[in-house]
Amino acid sequence: DAALPSVLVHLMFYIVSVASPFPLLRFPGYLGPPLYCASVCYQTIASPLMLLVAFSMEGGSGLPQAELWALLAVATVMLIVGASLMGCYMVPEYRKTFYQHKSFKTLIKWMWEERKVCALGDGTDASRADVLESFACWAWPPSDQVRTWLEGWERWEREQPA
C-alpha cells in the first residue's frame, strides 16, 4: 500500500532476522531430538571458531578480545551446567526416553500405540485423536487401525468423559 509502512515492516523483519538467526533451531519441538541435538552441538563448536575468524579478520583492533573470550567461556560453562542439572533432576525412569532416535513413521506408530499424554488430554484415545488432527492423512497409521479405532465413536458419544 504505502511506501513508509512497507519499509518499516521490511526493516523490522531485517532487525529480527539479524538479532535472532535461525530461530527455529532454538526450539526443540520444531526440529525433533536428533536435529535439535545436532544444532546445539554445532552452535557450541562453531562459536569459538567464529570468534577466532572475527579476531583474525579484524586483526584484533577495536575488539575486546579478553572480554569476548570470557563471555564465550561463561556461556559454554552455563550450557554444560544446565545440561548436567537437567540430567540430574530428570526422573530416572524417564531418562531413557529423553532422547530416542525415531524416524517419522516410527514416531507416528509410537504416538498411536503407546503415548498417553498430549495436548488434547490424557489417555490413548486423546493421543490417537491428536495424531489424526495434527498430521496429514498420508502420515496416519494403516487405515484398518484407524477404522477399528473409529468404530468406538458411538460408545464415546454415549459415555463422554467428565
N, C-alpha and C positions, 0 to 999 in steps of 0.2 A: 504494500500500500504506500505508505510514506517512506521517504529515504531515512530519516532520522531513527524511527523505531527499528527499522531493519538493520541499520548499522549498529545500534545499541545491542540488539539481540545477537548479532554476529560477534560483537566484542565480548559479550557475556559468555557465549559458547567458547570463544578462544581462551578467555581467562580461566574458565572452569577446566578446559582440557589441559591447559598448561599446569594448573595448580594440582590437578589430580590425574596424572597419566594412568591409563589402564584401570579405571575404577572397578571394572568387573573382575579384575584379578585379585581384588581385595575382599571379595565376598565369596565364601566357600560354597554357598548354595547355588550360585550360578555355574560354577565350574565342575563341582563334584570333587571328591577327595584326591584322586590322582593328579589332576591338573592344578588344584589349589596347592598341594604339597610341592609340586614342581615349581610353581610360581614363587612360593615363599623361599624355596632353596635358591632359585635363580636370583631373586632380588637380594638375598643375603650375600651371595657370592659376587654379584655384579656391582654392588655398592662400592666396595673398596677399589675395584678396578676402574670404575667411573671416576672416582676421586683421584686416582693415580693419573689417569688420562687428562683430567682437568688441570692438575698441577703441572704436568709435562707440557701441555699446550700453552698455558699461560706463563710458563717459566717461573711460577711461584710468585709472581709480582701481584700485589694487591689482594691476594687470597690469604686469609688467616689459617695457615696450614695446621698449626697445633690445635687450634680450636675446632676445626673441621674433623681432624682425626679423633679428637676426644669425643666429639658429638657422635661420630660413627661408632666408636668403641662403646659408648654408653648405650646407644640404640641396639647394638648387637648383643650386649650383655642383657639388656632388658628382654630382648627376644628369647634368649636362651633361658633366662629365669622364668619368664612367663610360660614357655612351653613345658619346662620342668614342673612348675607348680600345677599346671593343668593336668599333667600326667600323674602327679602325686595325689591330687584331690579327686581324680576320676574314680568312680565306683569300680572296684577291681573286677566284678563280674562282667561289666560292660566295656572294660578297657580293650578287649579283643575286637569289639565291634566298632571302635572309633575309626579305624581305617581298614577297610577290606576292599580290595580291588574287585569291582563288578562291572561287567560290560552292561550296556543299556538293557539288553534283553534279560540278562540275569537280574538286574536291579528291578525291572518290572515284575519278573517272576517272584522275587523276594517280597516286593510290596504287595503282591496279590495273595501270596500264600502265608507269609509269616508276620508281616508288620501289624502291630496292634494299635498304634497311636499315630494320628495325622491331624491335619488342620481341620478336618470335618468332625473329629471326635475320636472316641476310643472304640476299639474292637475291630474285628476282621471286616465286618460289613462296612463300617465307615472308611476303612482303608481301601477296600475294593471300590467303593463309590468315588473316593478321591482319585484312584487310578483312572477310572472311566471319565471323570470330569477333567482331569489335568492333562491327559495325553491324547494325542490323535488316535483314531481307531486303528491305524496300522500298527501302533505300538501296544495295543491291548493284548492280553493273553489269548490263547486259542478260543475261537468262537463257541466251542462246546462248553468250555469252562464258564464263559460269560453267560451263556444261555442257561446253564444249570443254576448259576447264582441268581439270575434274574427271575427264575421260576418261583422264588420265595417272595415275590413282590406283594401278593395278596395277603400273605401272613404278616408282612411288615405293615401293611395298611391297617390291619386289624389290631395288631399288638405294637403300636408305636411306642418307642421308648419315652420315658418321662422327661 
